[in-house]
Each structure stands twice: as C-alpha cells, then as structure tokens.
Amino acid sequence: MAEQDEVITLIDEDGTEHDFNVIDVIEVEGSEYAILLPVEEDSDEAVILKFAKDADGNELLVDIEDDEEWEKVADAWEEMVLKEEGEDA
C-alpha cells in the first residue's frame, strides 16, 4: 500500500465538510476508486468512492451504488493489501 499523506475534504449532501486521508487509488475494470480513511473519526473502516466526471468534465468522487461493484473493488483492494503485507514480511 502506498503511503500517502494527502488529505481531501468532501462535502456531504447536508453541506458538512469531512476530511479524509487518501489511503490509495486503485483501478478495477477500467474505473478508478479512492480508498479513504476519515481523519477525525476513531474508525479504521475505509470508505471507497468512485472517480467520476460532472457535466463540465470536473473530476469528483461518488458513492458506489451497485453492491456487486463495491464488493469487486473491496476484494481487489484487500488482495492488494495482503500481497503487499506478504512482501514486507
């Protein structure tokens, strides 16, 4: 897993800002996904969002609506983490 210190701020549907550490960016079946960890919450549960473009071509992150797609991305990231942990041992 690439060590990245990048922090991004996302605004939810209520207009509230949330800071996330960017853990990784992966590609699955031609789409890119950001693996994020909340900065302020005492949680080690990662958030996975999909890169998309709006009507003006600006890049944004969106929720993954399809459970099957989410599972594929989560599995791919888990495999990548396990592989890299094996290389570190």
Distance bins in CASP14 RR format, pairs under 12 A and 6 or more apart:
PFRMAT RR
TARGET T0000
AUTHOR 0000-0000-0000
RMODE 2
METHOD distances of the structure
MODEL  1
1 21 0 0 0 0 0 1 0 0 0 0 0
1 22 0 0 0 0 0 1 0 0 0 0 0
1 23 1 0 0 1 0 0 0 0 0 0 0
1 24 1 0 1 0 0 0 0 0 0 0 0
1 25 0 0 0 0 0 1 0 0 0 0 0
1 26 0 0 0 0 1 0 0 0 0 0 0
1 35 0 0 0 0 1 0 0 0 0 0 0
1 37 0 0 0 0 0 1 0 0 0 0 0
1 46 0 0 0 0 0 1 0 0 0 0 0
1 77 0 0 0 0 1 0 0 0 0 0 0
1 78 0 0 0 0 0 1 0 0 0 0 0
1 79 0 0 0 0 0 1 0 0 0 0 0
1 80 1 0 0 1 0 0 0 0 0 0 0
1 81 1 0 1 0 0 0 0 0 0 0 0
1 82 0 0 0 0 0 1 0 0 0 0 0
1 83 0 0 0 0 1 0 0 0 0 0 0
1 84 1 0 1 0 0 0 0 0 0 0 0
1 85 0 0 0 0 1 0 0 0 0 0 0
1 86 0 0 0 0 0 1 0 0 0 0 0
1 87 0 0 0 0 0 1 0 0 0 0 0
1 88 0 0 0 0 1 0 0 0 0 0 0
2 22 0 0 0 0 1 0 0 0 0 0 0
2 23 0 0 0 0 1 0 0 0 0 0 0
2 24 1 0 1 0 0 0 0 0 0 0 0
2 25 0 0 0 0 1 0 0 0 0 0 0
2 26 0 0 0 0 0 1 0 0 0 0 0
2 35 0 0 0 0 0 1 0 0 0 0 0
2 77 0 0 0 0 0 1 0 0 0 0 0
2 80 0 0 0 0 1 0 0 0 0 0 0
2 81 0 0 0 0 0 1 0 0 0 0 0
2 84 0 0 0 0 1 0 0 0 0 0 0
3 21 0 0 0 0 0 1 0 0 0 0 0
3 22 0 0 0 0 0 1 0 0 0 0 0
3 23 0 0 0 0 1 0 0 0 0 0 0
3 24 0 0 0 0 1 0 0 0 0 0 0
3 84 0 0 0 0 0 1 0 0 0 0 0
3 88 0 0 0 0 0 1 0 0 0 0 0
4 20 0 0 0 0 0 1 0 0 0 0 0
4 21 1 0 0 1 0 0 0 0 0 0 0
4 22 1 0 1 0 0 0 0 0 0 0 0
4 23 1 0 0 1 0 0 0 0 0 0 0
4 24 1 0 0 1 0 0 0 0 0 0 0
4 25 0 0 0 0 1 0 0 0 0 0 0
4 34 0 0 0 0 0 1 0 0 0 0 0
4 35 0 0 0 0 1 0 0 0 0 0 0
4 36 0 0 0 0 0 1 0 0 0 0 0
4 37 0 0 0 0 0 1 0 0 0 0 0
5 21 1 0 0 1 0 0 0 0 0 0 0
5 22 0 0 0 0 1 0 0 0 0 0 0
5 23 0 0 0 0 0 1 0 0 0 0 0
5 37 0 0 0 0 0 1 0 0 0 0 0
5 39 0 0 0 0 0 1 0 0 0 0 0
6 19 0 0 0 0 0 1 0 0 0 0 0
6 20 0 0 0 0 1 0 0 0 0 0 0
6 21 1 0 0 1 0 0 0 0 0 0 0
6 22 1 0 1 0 0 0 0 0 0 0 0
6 23 0 0 0 0 1 0 0 0 0 0 0
6 24 0 0 0 0 0 1 0 0 0 0 0
6 25 0 0 0 0 1 0 0 0 0 0 0
6 34 0 0 0 0 1 0 0 0 0 0 0
6 35 0 0 0 0 0 1 0 0 0 0 0
6 36 0 0 0 0 1 0 0 0 0 0 0
6 37 0 0 0 0 0 1 0 0 0 0 0
6 39 0 0 0 0 0 1 0 0 0 0 0
7 17 0 0 0 0 0 1 0 0 0 0 0
7 18 0 0 0 0 0 1 0 0 0 0 0
7 19 1 0 1 0 0 0 0 0 0 0 0
7 20 1 0 0 1 0 0 0 0 0 0 0
7 21 1 0 1 0 0 0 0 0 0 0 0
7 22 1 0 0 1 0 0 0 0 0 0 0
7 23 0 0 0 0 0 1 0 0 0 0 0
7 36 0 0 0 0 1 0 0 0 0 0 0
7 37 0 0 0 0 1 0 0 0 0 0 0
7 38 0 0 0 0 0 1 0 0 0 0 0
7 39 1 0 0 1 0 0 0 0 0 0 0
7 40 0 0 0 0 0 1 0 0 0 0 0
8 17 0 0 0 0 0 1 0 0 0 0 0
8 18 0 0 0 0 1 0 0 0 0 0 0
8 19 1 0 0 1 0 0 0 0 0 0 0
8 20 1 0 1 0 0 0 0 0 0 0 0
8 21 0 0 0 0 1 0 0 0 0 0 0
8 22 1 0 0 1 0 0 0 0 0 0 0
8 23 0 0 0 0 0 1 0 0 0 0 0
8 25 0 0 0 0 0 1 0 0 0 0 0
8 34 1 0 0 1 0 0 0 0 0 0 0
8 35 0 0 0 0 0 1 0 0 0 0 0
8 36 1 0 0 1 0 0 0 0 0 0 0
8 37 0 0 0 0 0 1 0 0 0 0 0
8 38 0 0 0 0 0 1 0 0 0 0 0
8 39 0 0 0 0 1 0 0 0 0 0 0
8 47 0 0 0 0 0 1 0 0 0 0 0
8 49 0 0 0 0 1 0 0 0 0 0 0
8 51 0 0 0 0 0 1 0 0 0 0 0
8 59 0 0 0 0 0 1 0 0 0 0 0
8 60 0 0 0 0 0 1 0 0 0 0 0
8 61 0 0 0 0 1 0 0 0 0 0 0
9 15 0 0 0 0 0 1 0 0 0 0 0
9 16 0 0 0 0 0 1 0 0 0 0 0
9 17 1 0 1 0 0 0 0 0 0 0 0
9 18 1 0 0 1 0 0 0 0 0 0 0
9 19 1 0 1 0 0 0 0 0 0 0 0
9 20 1 0 0 1 0 0 0 0 0 0 0
9 21 0 0 0 0 0 1 0 0 0 0 0
9 22 0 0 0 0 0 1 0 0 0 0 0
9 36 0 0 0 0 0 1 0 0 0 0 0
9 38 0 0 0 0 0 1 0 0 0 0 0
9 39 0 0 0 0 1 0 0 0 0 0 0
9 40 0 0 0 0 0 1 0 0 0 0 0
9 61 0 0 0 0 0 1 0 0 0 0 0
10 16 0 0 0 0 1 0 0 0 0 0 0
10 17 1 0 0 1 0 0 0 0 0 0 0
10 18 1 0 1 0 0 0 0 0 0 0 0
10 19 0 0 0 0 1 0 0 0 0 0 0
10 20 1 0 0 1 0 0 0 0 0 0 0
10 21 0 0 0 0 0 1 0 0 0 0 0
10 22 0 0 0 0 0 1 0 0 0 0 0
10 34 0 0 0 0 1 0 0 0 0 0 0
10 36 0 0 0 0 1 0 0 0 0 0 0
10 38 0 0 0 0 1 0 0 0 0 0 0
10 39 0 0 0 0 0 1 0 0 0 0 0
10 47 0 0 0 0 1 0 0 0 0 0 0
10 49 1 0 0 1 0 0 0 0 0 0 0
10 60 0 0 0 0 1 0 0 0 0 0 0
10 61 1 0 0 1 0 0 0 0 0 0 0
10 62 0 0 0 0 0 1 0 0 0 0 0
10 63 0 0 0 0 0 1 0 0 0 0 0
11 17 1 0 1 0 0 0 0 0 0 0 0
11 18 1 0 0 1 0 0 0 0 0 0 0
11 19 0 0 0 0 0 1 0 0 0 0 0
11 20 0 0 0 0 0 1 0 0 0 0 0
11 60 0 0 0 0 0 1 0 0 0 0 0
11 61 0 0 0 0 0 1 0 0 0 0 0
12 18 1 0 0 1 0 0 0 0 0 0 0
12 20 0 0 0 0 0 1 0 0 0 0 0
12 38 0 0 0 0 0 1 0 0 0 0 0
12 47 0 0 0 0 0 1 0 0 0 0 0
12 49 0 0 0 0 0 1 0 0 0 0 0
12 61 0 0 0 0 0 1 0 0 0 0 0
12 63 0 0 0 0 0 1 0 0 0 0 0
13 62 0 0 0 0 0 1 0 0 0 0 0
13 63 0 0 0 0 0 1 0 0 0 0 0
16 40 0 0 0 0 0 1 0 0 0 0 0
17 38 0 0 0 0 0 1 0 0 0 0 0
17 39 0 0 0 0 0 1 0 0 0 0 0
17 40 0 0 0 0 0 1 0 0 0 0 0
18 36 0 0 0 0 1 0 0 0 0 0 0
18 37 0 0 0 0 0 1 0 0 0 0 0
18 38 1 0 0 1 0 0 0 0 0 0 0
18 39 0 0 0 0 1 0 0 0 0 0 0
18 40 1 0 0 1 0 0 0 0 0 0 0
18 41 0 0 0 0 1 0 0 0 0 0 0
18 43 0 0 0 0 0 1 0 0 0 0 0
18 47 0 0 0 0 1 0 0 0 0 0 0
18 49 0 0 0 0 0 1 0 0 0 0 0
18 61 0 0 0 0 0 1 0 0 0 0 0
19 36 0 0 0 0 1 0 0 0 0 0 0
19 37 0 0 0 0 0 1 0 0 0 0 0
19 38 1 0 0 1 0 0 0 0 0 0 0
19 39 1 0 1 0 0 0 0 0 0 0 0
19 40 1 0 0 1 0 0 0 0 0 0 0
19 41 0 0 0 0 1 0 0 0 0 0 0
19 47 0 0 0 0 0 1 0 0 0 0 0
20 34 0 0 0 0 1 0 0 0 0 0 0
20 35 0 0 0 0 1 0 0 0 0 0 0
20 36 1 1 0 0 0 0 0 0 0 0 0
20 37 1 0 0 1 0 0 0 0 0 0 0
20 38 1 0 1 0 0 0 0 0 0 0 0
20 39 1 0 0 1 0 0 0 0 0 0 0
20 40 0 0 0 0 1 0 0 0 0 0 0
20 41 0 0 0 0 1 0 0 0 0 0 0
20 43 0 0 0 0 0 1 0 0 0 0 0
20 45 0 0 0 0 0 1 0 0 0 0 0
20 46 0 0 0 0 1 0 0 0 0 0 0
20 47 1 0 0 1 0 0 0 0 0 0 0
20 48 0 0 0 0 0 1 0 0 0 0 0
20 49 0 0 0 0 1 0 0 0 0 0 0
20 61 0 0 0 0 1 0 0 0 0 0 0
21 34 0 0 0 0 0 1 0 0 0 0 0
21 35 0 0 0 0 1 0 0 0 0 0 0
21 36 1 0 0 1 0 0 0 0 0 0 0
21 37 1 0 1 0 0 0 0 0 0 0 0
21 38 1 0 0 1 0 0 0 0 0 0 0
21 39 1 0 1 0 0 0 0 0 0 0 0
21 40 0 0 0 0 0 1 0 0 0 0 0
21 41 0 0 0 0 0 1 0 0 0 0 0
21 43 0 0 0 0 0 1 0 0 0 0 0
21 44 0 0 0 0 0 1 0 0 0 0 0
21 46 0 0 0 0 1 0 0 0 0 0 0
21 47 0 0 0 0 0 1 0 0 0 0 0
22 33 0 0 0 0 0 1 0 0 0 0 0
22 34 1 0 0 1 0 0 0 0 0 0 0
22 35 1 0 0 1 0 0 0 0 0 0 0
22 36 1 0 0 1 0 0 0 0 0 0 0
22 37 0 0 0 0 1 0 0 0 0 0 0
22 38 0 0 0 0 0 1 0 0 0 0 0
22 39 0 0 0 0 0 1 0 0 0 0 0
22 46 0 0 0 0 0 1 0 0 0 0 0
22 47 0 0 0 0 0 1 0 0 0 0 0
22 48 0 0 0 0 0 1 0 0 0 0 0
22 49 0 0 0 0 0 1 0 0 0 0 0
22 51 0 0 0 0 0 1 0 0 0 0 0
22 61 0 0 0 0 0 1 0 0 0 0 0
23 33 0 0 0 0 0 1 0 0 0 0 0
23 34 0 0 0 0 1 0 0 0 0 0 0
23 35 1 0 1 0 0 0 0 0 0 0 0
23 36 1 0 0 1 0 0 0 0 0 0 0
23 37 1 0 1 0 0 0 0 0 0 0 0
23 38 0 0 0 0 0 1 0 0 0 0 0
23 39 0 0 0 0 0 1 0 0 0 0 0
23 44 0 0 0 0 0 1 0 0 0 0 0
23 45 0 0 0 0 0 1 0 0 0 0 0
23 46 1 0 0 1 0 0 0 0 0 0 0
23 47 0 0 0 0 1 0 0 0 0 0 0
23 48 0 0 0 0 1 0 0 0 0 0 0
23 49 0 0 0 0 0 1 0 0 0 0 0
23 77 0 0 0 0 1 0 0 0 0 0 0
23 80 0 0 0 0 0 1 0 0 0 0 0
23 81 0 0 0 0 1 0 0 0 0 0 0
24 32 0 0 0 0 0 1 0 0 0 0 0
24 33 0 0 0 0 1 0 0 0 0 0 0
24 34 1 0 0 1 0 0 0 0 0 0 0
24 35 1 0 1 0 0 0 0 0 0 0 0
24 36 0 0 0 0 1 0 0 0 0 0 0
24 37 0 0 0 0 1 0 0 0 0 0 0
24 46 0 0 0 0 1 0 0 0 0 0 0
24 47 0 0 0 0 0 1 0 0 0 0 0
24 48 0 0 0 0 1 0 0 0 0 0 0
24 49 0 0 0 0 0 1 0 0 0 0 0
24 73 0 0 0 0 0 1 0 0 0 0 0
24 76 0 0 0 0 0 1 0 0 0 0 0
24 77 1 0 0 1 0 0 0 0 0 0 0
24 78 0 0 0 0 0 1 0 0 0 0 0
24 80 1 0 0 1 0 0 0 0 0 0 0
24 81 0 0 0 0 1 0 0 0 0 0 0
24 84 0 0 0 0 1 0 0 0 0 0 0
25 31 0 0 0 0 0 1 0 0 0 0 0
25 32 1 0 0 1 0 0 0 0 0 0 0
25 33 1 0 0 1 0 0 0 0 0 0 0
25 34 1 0 1 0 0 0 0 0 0 0 0
25 35 1 0 0 1 0 0 0 0 0 0 0
25 36 0 0 0 0 1 0 0 0 0 0 0
25 48 0 0 0 0 0 1 0 0 0 0 0
25 49 0 0 0 0 0 1 0 0 0 0 0
25 50 0 0 0 0 0 1 0 0 0 0 0
25 51 1 0 0 1 0 0 0 0 0 0 0
25 59 0 0 0 0 0 1 0 0 0 0 0
25 61 0 0 0 0 0 1 0 0 0 0 0
25 73 0 0 0 0 0 1 0 0 0 0 0
25 77 0 0 0 0 0 1 0 0 0 0 0
25 80 0 0 0 0 0 1 0 0 0 0 0
26 32 1 0 0 1 0 0 0 0 0 0 0
26 33 1 0 1 0 0 0 0 0 0 0 0
26 34 0 0 0 0 1 0 0 0 0 0 0
26 35 1 0 0 1 0 0 0 0 0 0 0
26 36 0 0 0 0 0 1 0 0 0 0 0
26 46 0 0 0 0 0 1 0 0 0 0 0
26 48 0 0 0 0 1 0 0 0 0 0 0
26 49 0 0 0 0 0 1 0 0 0 0 0
26 50 0 0 0 0 0 1 0 0 0 0 0
26 51 0 0 0 0 0 1 0 0 0 0 0
26 72 0 0 0 0 0 1 0 0 0 0 0
26 73 1 0 0 1 0 0 0 0 0 0 0
26 74 0 0 0 0 0 1 0 0 0 0 0
26 75 0 0 0 0 0 1 0 0 0 0 0
26 76 1 0 0 1 0 0 0 0 0 0 0
26 77 1 0 1 0 0 0 0 0 0 0 0
26 78 0 0 0 0 0 1 0 0 0 0 0
26 79 0 0 0 0 0 1 0 0 0 0 0
26 80 1 0 0 1 0 0 0 0 0 0 0
26 81 0 0 0 0 0 1 0 0 0 0 0
26 84 0 0 0 0 0 1 0 0 0 0 0
27 33 1 0 0 1 0 0 0 0 0 0 0
27 34 0 0 0 0 0 1 0 0 0 0 0
27 35 0 0 0 0 0 1 0 0 0 0 0
27 50 0 0 0 0 0 1 0 0 0 0 0
27 51 0 0 0 0 1 0 0 0 0 0 0
27 72 0 0 0 0 0 1 0 0 0 0 0
27 73 0 0 0 0 1 0 0 0 0 0 0
27 76 0 0 0 0 1 0 0 0 0 0 0
27 77 0 0 0 0 0 1 0 0 0 0 0
27 80 0 0 0 0 0 1 0 0 0 0 0
28 34 0 0 0 0 0 1 0 0 0 0 0
28 35 0 0 0 0 0 1 0 0 0 0 0
28 48 0 0 0 0 1 0 0 0 0 0 0
28 50 0 0 0 0 1 0 0 0 0 0 0
28 51 0 0 0 0 0 1 0 0 0 0 0
28 64 0 0 0 0 0 1 0 0 0 0 0
28 68 0 0 0 0 0 1 0 0 0 0 0
28 69 0 0 0 0 1 0 0 0 0 0 0
28 70 0 0 0 0 0 1 0 0 0 0 0
28 71 0 0 0 0 0 1 0 0 0 0 0
28 72 1 0 1 0 0 0 0 0 0 0 0
28 73 1 0 1 0 0 0 0 0 0 0 0
28 74 0 0 0 0 1 0 0 0 0 0 0
28 75 0 0 0 0 1 0 0 0 0 0 0
28 76 1 0 1 0 0 0 0 0 0 0 0
28 77 0 0 0 0 1 0 0 0 0 0 0
28 78 0 0 0 0 0 1 0 0 0 0 0
28 79 0 0 0 0 0 1 0 0 0 0 0
28 80 0 0 0 0 0 1 0 0 0 0 0
29 50 0 0 0 0 0 1 0 0 0 0 0
29 66 0 0 0 0 0 1 0 0 0 0 0
29 68 0 0 0 0 0 1 0 0 0 0 0
29 69 0 0 0 0 1 0 0 0 0 0 0
29 72 1 0 0 1 0 0 0 0 0 0 0
29 73 0 0 0 0 1 0 0 0 0 0 0
29 75 0 0 0 0 0 1 0 0 0 0 0
29 76 0 0 0 0 1 0 0 0 0 0 0
30 50 0 0 0 0 0 1 0 0 0 0 0
30 51 0 0 0 0 0 1 0 0 0 0 0
30 69 0 0 0 0 0 1 0 0 0 0 0
30 72 0 0 0 0 0 1 0 0 0 0 0
30 73 0 0 0 0 0 1 0 0 0 0 0
30 76 0 0 0 0 0 1 0 0 0 0 0
31 48 0 0 0 0 0 1 0 0 0 0 0
31 49 0 0 0 0 0 1 0 0 0 0 0
31 50 1 0 0 1 0 0 0 0 0 0 0
31 51 1 0 0 1 0 0 0 0 0 0 0
31 52 0 0 0 0 1 0 0 0 0 0 0
31 53 0 0 0 0 0 1 0 0 0 0 0
31 61 0 0 0 0 0 1 0 0 0 0 0
31 62 0 0 0 0 0 1 0 0 0 0 0
31 64 0 0 0 0 1 0 0 0 0 0 0
31 66 0 0 0 0 0 1 0 0 0 0 0
31 69 0 0 0 0 1 0 0 0 0 0 0
31 70 0 0 0 0 0 1 0 0 0 0 0
31 72 0 0 0 0 1 0 0 0 0 0 0
31 73 0 0 0 0 1 0 0 0 0 0 0
31 76 0 0 0 0 0 1 0 0 0 0 0
32 48 0 0 0 0 0 1 0 0 0 0 0
32 49 0 0 0 0 0 1 0 0 0 0 0
32 50 1 0 0 1 0 0 0 0 0 0 0
32 51 1 0 1 0 0 0 0 0 0 0 0
32 52 0 0 0 0 1 0 0 0 0 0 0
32 53 0 0 0 0 0 1 0 0 0 0 0
32 59 0 0 0 0 1 0 0 0 0 0 0
32 60 0 0 0 0 0 1 0 0 0 0 0
32 61 0 0 0 0 1 0 0 0 0 0 0
32 62 0 0 0 0 0 1 0 0 0 0 0
32 64 0 0 0 0 0 1 0 0 0 0 0
32 73 0 0 0 0 1 0 0 0 0 0 0
32 76 0 0 0 0 0 1 0 0 0 0 0
33 46 0 0 0 0 0 1 0 0 0 0 0
33 47 0 0 0 0 0 1 0 0 0 0 0
33 48 1 0 1 0 0 0 0 0 0 0 0
33 49 1 0 0 1 0 0 0 0 0 0 0
33 50 1 0 1 0 0 0 0 0 0 0 0
33 51 1 0 0 1 0 0 0 0 0 0 0
33 52 0 0 0 0 0 1 0 0 0 0 0
33 61 0 0 0 0 1 0 0 0 0 0 0
33 62 0 0 0 0 0 1 0 0 0 0 0
33 63 0 0 0 0 0 1 0 0 0 0 0
33 64 1 0 0 1 0 0 0 0 0 0 0
33 69 0 0 0 0 1 0 0 0 0 0 0
33 70 0 0 0 0 1 0 0 0 0 0 0
33 72 0 0 0 0 1 0 0 0 0 0 0
33 73 1 0 1 0 0 0 0 0 0 0 0
33 74 0 0 0 0 1 0 0 0 0 0 0
33 75 0 0 0 0 0 1 0 0 0 0 0
33 76 0 0 0 0 1 0 0 0 0 0 0
33 77 1 0 0 1 0 0 0 0 0 0 0
33 80 0 0 0 0 0 1 0 0 0 0 0
34 46 0 0 0 0 1 0 0 0 0 0 0
34 47 0 0 0 0 1 0 0 0 0 0 0
34 48 1 0 0 1 0 0 0 0 0 0 0
34 49 1 0 1 0 0 0 0 0 0 0 0
34 50 1 0 0 1 0 0 0 0 0 0 0
34 51 1 0 0 1 0 0 0 0 0 0 0
34 52 0 0 0 0 0 1 0 0 0 0 0
34 59 0 0 0 0 0 1 0 0 0 0 0
34 60 0 0 0 0 0 1 0 0 0 0 0
34 61 1 0 1 0 0 0 0 0 0 0 0
34 62 0 0 0 0 0 1 0 0 0 0 0
34 63 0 0 0 0 0 1 0 0 0 0 0
34 64 0 0 0 0 0 1 0 0 0 0 0
34 73 0 0 0 0 0 1 0 0 0 0 0
34 77 0 0 0 0 0 1 0 0 0 0 0
35 45 0 0 0 0 0 1 0 0 0 0 0
35 46 1 0 1 0 0 0 0 0 0 0 0
35 47 1 0 0 1 0 0 0 0 0 0 0
35 48 1 0 1 0 0 0 0 0 0 0 0
35 49 0 0 0 0 1 0 0 0 0 0 0
35 50 0 0 0 0 0 1 0 0 0 0 0
35 51 0 0 0 0 0 1 0 0 0 0 0
35 61 0 0 0 0 0 1 0 0 0 0 0
35 64 0 0 0 0 0 1 0 0 0 0 0
35 73 0 0 0 0 1 0 0 0 0 0 0
35 74 0 0 0 0 1 0 0 0 0 0 0
35 76 0 0 0 0 0 1 0 0 0 0 0
35 77 1 0 1 0 0 0 0 0 0 0 0
35 78 0 0 0 0 0 1 0 0 0 0 0
35 80 0 0 0 0 1 0 0 0 0 0 0
35 81 0 0 0 0 1 0 0 0 0 0 0
36 43 0 0 0 0 0 1 0 0 0 0 0
36 45 0 0 0 0 0 1 0 0 0 0 0
36 46 1 0 0 1 0 0 0 0 0 0 0
36 47 1 0 1 0 0 0 0 0 0 0 0
36 48 1 0 0 1 0 0 0 0 0 0 0
36 49 1 0 0 1 0 0 0 0 0 0 0
36 50 0 0 0 0 0 1 0 0 0 0 0
36 51 0 0 0 0 0 1 0 0 0 0 0
36 61 0 0 0 0 1 0 0 0 0 0 0
36 63 0 0 0 0 0 1 0 0 0 0 0
36 77 0 0 0 0 0 1 0 0 0 0 0
37 43 1 0 0 1 0 0 0 0 0 0 0
37 44 1 0 0 1 0 0 0 0 0 0 0
37 45 0 0 0 0 1 0 0 0 0 0 0
37 46 1 0 1 0 0 0 0 0 0 0 0
37 47 1 0 0 1 0 0 0 0 0 0 0
37 48 0 0 0 0 0 1 0 0 0 0 0
37 49 0 0 0 0 0 1 0 0 0 0 0
38 44 0 0 0 0 1 0 0 0 0 0 0
38 45 0 0 0 0 1 0 0 0 0 0 0
38 46 0 0 0 0 1 0 0 0 0 0 0
38 47 1 0 0 1 0 0 0 0 0 0 0
39 47 0 0 0 0 0 1 0 0 0 0 0
41 47 0 0 0 0 0 1 0 0 0 0 0
45 74 0 0 0 0 0 1 0 0 0 0 0
46 70 0 0 0 0 0 1 0 0 0 0 0
46 73 0 0 0 0 0 1 0 0 0 0 0
46 74 0 0 0 0 1 0 0 0 0 0 0
46 77 1 0 0 1 0 0 0 0 0 0 0
46 78 0 0 0 0 1 0 0 0 0 0 0
46 81 0 0 0 0 1 0 0 0 0 0 0
47 61 0 0 0 0 1 0 0 0 0 0 0
47 62 0 0 0 0 0 1 0 0 0 0 0
47 63 0 0 0 0 1 0 0 0 0 0 0
47 64 0 0 0 0 0 1 0 0 0 0 0
47 70 0 0 0 0 0 1 0 0 0 0 0
47 73 0 0 0 0 0 1 0 0 0 0 0
47 74 0 0 0 0 0 1 0 0 0 0 0
47 77 0 0 0 0 0 1 0 0 0 0 0
48 61 0 0 0 0 1 0 0 0 0 0 0
48 62 0 0 0 0 0 1 0 0 0 0 0
48 63 0 0 0 0 1 0 0 0 0 0 0
48 64 1 0 0 1 0 0 0 0 0 0 0
48 66 0 0 0 0 0 1 0 0 0 0 0
48 69 0 0 0 0 1 0 0 0 0 0 0
48 70 1 0 0 1 0 0 0 0 0 0 0
48 71 0 0 0 0 0 1 0 0 0 0 0
48 72 0 0 0 0 0 1 0 0 0 0 0
48 73 1 0 1 0 0 0 0 0 0 0 0
48 74 1 0 0 1 0 0 0 0 0 0 0
48 75 0 0 0 0 0 1 0 0 0 0 0
48 76 0 0 0 0 0 1 0 0 0 0 0
48 77 1 0 0 1 0 0 0 0 0 0 0
48 78 0 0 0 0 0 1 0 0 0 0 0
49 59 0 0 0 0 0 1 0 0 0 0 0
49 60 0 0 0 0 1 0 0 0 0 0 0
49 61 1 1 0 0 0 0 0 0 0 0 0
49 62 1 0 0 1 0 0 0 0 0 0 0
49 63 1 0 0 1 0 0 0 0 0 0 0
49 64 1 0 0 1 0 0 0 0 0 0 0
49 65 0 0 0 0 0 1 0 0 0 0 0
49 69 0 0 0 0 0 1 0 0 0 0 0
49 70 0 0 0 0 0 1 0 0 0 0 0
49 73 0 0 0 0 1 0 0 0 0 0 0
50 59 0 0 0 0 0 1 0 0 0 0 0
50 60 0 0 0 0 1 0 0 0 0 0 0
50 61 1 0 0 1 0 0 0 0 0 0 0
50 62 1 0 1 0 0 0 0 0 0 0 0
50 63 1 0 0 1 0 0 0 0 0 0 0
50 64 1 0 1 0 0 0 0 0 0 0 0
50 65 0 0 0 0 1 0 0 0 0 0 0
50 66 0 0 0 0 1 0 0 0 0 0 0
50 69 1 0 0 1 0 0 0 0 0 0 0
50 70 0 0 0 0 1 0 0 0 0 0 0
50 72 0 0 0 0 0 1 0 0 0 0 0
50 73 1 0 0 1 0 0 0 0 0 0 0
51 57 0 0 0 0 0 1 0 0 0 0 0
51 58 0 0 0 0 0 1 0 0 0 0 0
51 59 1 0 0 1 0 0 0 0 0 0 0
51 60 1 0 0 1 0 0 0 0 0 0 0
51 61 1 0 0 1 0 0 0 0 0 0 0
51 62 0 0 0 0 1 0 0 0 0 0 0
51 64 0 0 0 0 0 1 0 0 0 0 0
51 73 0 0 0 0 0 1 0 0 0 0 0
52 58 0 0 0 0 1 0 0 0 0 0 0
52 59 1 0 0 1 0 0 0 0 0 0 0
52 60 1 0 1 0 0 0 0 0 0 0 0
52 61 1 0 0 1 0 0 0 0 0 0 0
52 62 1 0 1 0 0 0 0 0 0 0 0
52 63 0 0 0 0 0 1 0 0 0 0 0
52 64 0 0 0 0 0 1 0 0 0 0 0
52 65 0 0 0 0 0 1 0 0 0 0 0
53 59 1 0 1 0 0 0 0 0 0 0 0
53 60 1 0 0 1 0 0 0 0 0 0 0
53 61 0 0 0 0 0 1 0 0 0 0 0
53 62 0 0 0 0 0 1 0 0 0 0 0
54 60 1 0 1 0 0 0 0 0 0 0 0
54 61 0 0 0 0 0 1 0 0 0 0 0
54 62 0 0 0 0 1 0 0 0 0 0 0
62 69 0 0 0 0 0 1 0 0 0 0 0
62 70 0 0 0 0 0 1 0 0 0 0 0
63 69 0 0 0 0 0 1 0 0 0 0 0
63 70 0 0 0 0 1 0 0 0 0 0 0
63 73 0 0 0 0 0 1 0 0 0 0 0
64 70 1 0 1 0 0 0 0 0 0 0 0
64 71 0 0 0 0 1 0 0 0 0 0 0
64 72 0 0 0 0 1 0 0 0 0 0 0
64 73 1 0 0 1 0 0 0 0 0 0 0
64 74 0 0 0 0 1 0 0 0 0 0 0
66 72 0 0 0 0 1 0 0 0 0 0 0
66 73 0 0 0 0 0 1 0 0 0 0 0
67 73 0 0 0 0 0 1 0 0 0 0 0
67 74 0 0 0 0 0 1 0 0 0 0 0
68 74 0 0 0 0 0 1 0 0 0 0 0
68 75 0 0 0 0 0 1 0 0 0 0 0
69 75 0 0 0 0 0 1 0 0 0 0 0
69 76 0 0 0 0 0 1 0 0 0 0 0
70 76 0 0 0 0 0 1 0 0 0 0 0
70 77 0 0 0 0 0 1 0 0 0 0 0
71 77 0 0 0 0 0 1 0 0 0 0 0
71 78 0 0 0 0 0 1 0 0 0 0 0
72 78 0 0 0 0 0 1 0 0 0 0 0
72 79 0 0 0 0 0 1 0 0 0 0 0
73 79 0 0 0 0 0 1 0 0 0 0 0
73 80 0 0 0 0 0 1 0 0 0 0 0
74 80 0 0 0 0 0 1 0 0 0 0 0
74 81 0 0 0 0 0 1 0 0 0 0 0
75 81 0 0 0 0 0 1 0 0 0 0 0
75 82 0 0 0 0 0 1 0 0 0 0 0
76 82 0 0 0 0 0 1 0 0 0 0 0
76 83 0 0 0 0 0 1 0 0 0 0 0
77 83 0 0 0 0 0 1 0 0 0 0 0
77 84 0 0 0 0 0 1 0 0 0 0 0
78 84 0 0 0 0 0 1 0 0 0 0 0
78 85 0 0 0 0 0 1 0 0 0 0 0
79 85 0 0 0 0 0 1 0 0 0 0 0
79 86 0 0 0 0 0 1 0 0 0 0 0
80 86 0 0 0 0 0 1 0 0 0 0 0
80 87 0 0 0 0 0 1 0 0 0 0 0
81 87 0 0 0 0 0 1 0 0 0 0 0
81 88 0 0 0 0 0 1 0 0 0 0 0
82 88 0 0 0 0 0 1 0 0 0 0 0
82 89 0 0 0 0 0 1 0 0 0 0 0
83 89 0 0 0 0 0 1 0 0 0 0 0
END
